[in-house]
Amino acid sequence: MSSRTPSPEEALNFVKTNGIVLESAHGRVPTFVDFAAGERVADWWNHPKGRSILL
């Protein structure tokens, strides 16, 4: 797991690079919550970073 939350610039670059991302639901495109947490997140409110990842 990543030890830090991505900067706003890193978050925007993730969206620009992927073109379209999902907020938190899983599908065929990348998920922003997984990117911000640094790992696949099944239930982000119970994830250690759940309260610090503001969408």
C-alpha positions, -999 to +999 in steps of 0.1 A: +000+000+000+012+035-008+022+055+023+008+088+011-021+103-007-013+115-042-010+153-048-037+171-068-013+172-097-007+134-096-045+129-094-052+151-124-024+134-143-040+100-135-073+112-150-056+128-180-035+096-187-065+073-185-091+096-201-119+083-180-119+068-145-146+055-121-149+072-087-151+041-066-171+014-084-151-013-102-156-018-139-135-020-171-118+014-165-094+024-137-108+034-103-097+066-087-100+053-052-077+023-060-052+048-075-054+071-044-051+042-020-023+025-039-041-008-040-074-024-050-100-013-024-132-034-020-148-012+007-131+021+009-150+034+040-133+006+059-099+011+043-073+028+065-072+057+041-110+059+036-114+091+056-085+109+040-094+102+004-117+131-005-134+127-038 
